[in-house]
Amino acid sequence: AEERRSLVQRLRDEVSDTKKQKRDKVLADRQKARDKAARIRAMRNEEATRNYEAKIRHIQEEGEEVDGIIKGYMQESQQLLETLKRLEGLQQASNLTAADIETV
């Protein structure tokens, strides 16, 4: 009877150990999966960050280009304004007619 109890106890211990091993393996697999998911999220976040940074640089470059165009137009309109003022000055000084100014 003692031998039988010892055998039953040994079997219970083996079953318990097997259950613990399986539980530990499941927990380890879950942790691996969580770690892998975290690495994937991090890589995606880094990629998204690089994409947004590239878009921001592109927008900034376009903005600089637009600024250059606007400055060119401002200079041109300033030159036209100065020309108009000179023509008005000439008209007042010499009483030129509108037809005369068009020929200038």
C-alpha positions, 0 to 999 in steps of 0.5 A, a space after each residue: 500500500 505504501 508503494 502504491 501511495 508513493 507511485 500515485 504521489 510520483 505520478 501526481 508530481 509528474 502531472 503537476 510538473 508537466 502542467 507547470 512546464 506547459 504553463 511556463 511555455 505558454 507564458 513564454 510564448 505569449 511574452 515572445 509574441 508581445 515583444 515581437 508586436 512591440 518591435 513591429 509597432 516601434 518599426 512602424 512608428 519610426 517609419 511613419 515618423 520618417 514619412 512625416 518628416 519627409 513630408 514636412 521637409 517637402 512642404 518647407 521646400 515648397 514654401 521657400 519656393 513660393 516665398 521666392 516667387 512672391 519676393 520676385 513679384 514684389 520686386 517687379 511690382 515695386 519696379 513698376 510702381 517706381 516707373 509709374 511714379 517717374 512717368 507721373 513726374 514726367 507728365 506733370 513736368 512736361 504736361 504730356 498727354 496719355 498718348 505720349 506716355 504710352 509711346 514712352 
